[in-house]
């Protein structure tokens, strides 16, 4: 019976927020049920367990990568059909496909941010693997996340907890997202210089918008 319950947890990924444990996360992660891990990630947002943070951060990145691939393939397929219809003298409207693609890519960005936050927390606890993953996914912006020392604004909430202001670990205090928007290249293989990345990038590399984590402020505030 116990093994049956564990199997259901691994396959479905639905666990009560009060009951989810590190073992549950590990079971789902080992079963490659990354979506299940993500569904239960909120229970560990303040965790200091590096292993859990790595599994959750990695799961967010895996889900984001799969979503990006699926969205890109679907959009490319739609554009191929559009081009064929136009080439035959017909008429087609690809605006809805573009809107859907942009919406899906925003979801990908949100998942990437959440995954980056978990990996950043793990890196701040001394995990070199987390730093390697952050570097691999292009989420490091010139300094390691654990170098962001907090400053204090002096505020208090109703429970007399002090308001802490911390440099945004996602944008490293710049207020600009380190992840560029994807744009449609229409088969172009050209490259151009990105002032934010300080390197040559592909034609699908778009603009860097306001950091969605700190809303462009460069810092986040929370009581503790």
ABEGO torsion letter per residue (X at the ends): XAAAAAAAAAAAGBBBAAABBAAAAAAAAAAGBAAAAAAAAAAAAABABAAAAAAAAAAAAAAAAAAAAAAAAAAAAAAAAAAAAAAAGBBBBAAAAAAAAAAAAAAAAAAAAAAAAAAAAAAAAGBAAAAAAAAAAGABBGBBAAABBBBBAGBBBAAGBBBBBBBBAAAGGAGBBABBBBBBAGGBABBBBBAAAGBBBBAABBBBBBBAAAGGAGBBBBBX
